[in-house]
């Protein structure tokens, strides 16, 4: 019967349409992270959502290793990458290359006040509503990141054997994290950090025929994160206090002293 196609053919057709779309091949999307999962392979799976919609996201291990922070549910981020079709499941998703924190958040850089809720009324003058000061930091600025990459691609035996090597170095200044003010947490620029590493991959096309081929691949990735500077630092044991509690004394999520390694890029 004319016009009848297989599921594979339809998915392949749609996938090809996505690949030809200029916007979908290089797009940045902002939203809130939910259902974030770190796989044992090093890949990260999560959903990016806003008030009206959701988008599935995958970040492969080689890109995830370059993150300078850990992704968590509820975090507001900007994800850059490409939108493509996952044939086996028949769905489209965002393949992330980079993830950036939205940074300074909503209005946390100037003084503001919030009306108190029921139980805090003092009807001496007017309607009795009282206001409390919100946490803010008028010195807050955006993080500044500089990245350097050096890569080499090689091919042998008519490209039956290919290899590539990539070295990267990323320096982040005015790192954004939490301090304290009118509440136990306020966004602040607390110092600088760097991460560096390399990726190496080799692919061998063991069998290559007209209609099919068999490939064998090997890849190796290494990444190191390290704190370079903390504001008002007084040595390696210096820590940033969060609401009067010394974060970093025992947990991996703490902001520790200069020279400390950041476990899996977590500060």
ABEGO torsion letter per residue (X at the ends): XBGBBBAAAAAAAAAAAAAABAAAABBBBBEBBBGBBBBAAGBBBBBBBBAABBBBBBBBAAAAAABABBBBBGBBBBBBEBBBBBAAAGBBBBBBABBBBAEAEBGAABBBBBBBBBGABBBABEAGBBBBBBBBBAABBBBBBBBBBBBBBBBBGGGABBBBBBBBBBBBBGBBBBBBBABABBBBBAEBBBBBEBBBBBBBBABBBAABBBBBBBBBBBBBBBBABBBGBAEAABBBBBGGBBBGAABAABBBBBGBBBBGGBX
